[in-house]
Amino acid sequence: MDKNGPADVTEVPFRATAGAPPGAEVLGFGDLLARARGHDIDPYATKRLAFHELIAVRTGVLRCSVDFTEHELKPGGWLWVRPGQISQYRSDLTQAEGTIVLFLPGFLSPATVDAAHVDQPHWQLPLTPQGAEADAVGHVRELLESEYRQLAGGLPLEVHIEVVRHLLAVLVLRLAHVRGAQSGDEAGSAAFRSLQQAVERDFAHTHRVEEYARRLGYSVRTLTRATHAAAGCGAKRYIDDRVLLEAKRLLVHTGLTATAIGDRLGFPDATVFTKFFRQRAGETPATFRHRARGNRP
């Protein structure tokens, strides 16, 4: 393939390992390499997962990218890759040690999903818990790893699955409430989460804050303040960032023309799309496509 053609994205479904609890797996980095190759998947390929991937580094350094943002995970660092995001490991998994937890969106209870904001579409930076938070998260991770390995340890399968489910729930709840994982008061967070869900569903149809406010029953001011508190930017910027992310994905990973991409994302014509992209990305869609494809490994 011409390296300046569309960058391939491997769509990765969840494939349960024989004997493992359905819907979740807890792996070391070496285990992940073996699992990927056993399913004829290049572990270093650009991929879009159909499940959640929690990555924790214990020793060494792991570099990876998520939706065009490069991250470097050092010991104690966590990264949460959500379903639908485009990610890639950018360094050798054998040069670091850590844990990777894979789980399907429906594996955890609705109460946990809500309390830990598991289904939020907002992309997050890596987290590095400190002090007591690090101790608590590390302890739960160790318990989860230990219990996951105890499938043949005497508990009935359905009980073992529930133990894994509950320990994973504790882990995501802990991570979701590490300092820096979220911000804003509860009212603001509720409004922001409503906007997140609506934007993820409708960003290709409307880019107007006023329209989202009308549909959600909030004022424009409330949505803007909630988004500032939670994401550090206004509601309009948040919407535009989501549209820009999808435009970048389509430019790099498909052969669609800029006109077709603009149409898919709800722009009236190619000129308006190009102006939007240039204002927010600092370059034209054609320039971004050429640069992004030329620089990929």
Secondary structure by P-SEA (a helix, b strand, c coil): cccccccccccccccccccccccbbbbcaaaaaaaaaaacccccccccccbbbbbbbccbbbbbccccbbbbbcccbbbbbcccbbbbbccccccccbbbbbbccccccaaaaaaacccccccccbbbbcaaaaaaaaaaaaaaaaaaacccccccaaaaaaaaaaaaaaaaaaaaaccccccccaaaaaaaaaaaaaaaacccccccaaaaaaaacccaaaaaaaaaacccccaaaaaaaaaaaaaaaaaccccccaaaaaaaaccccaaaaaaaaaaaccccaaaaaaaaaaacc
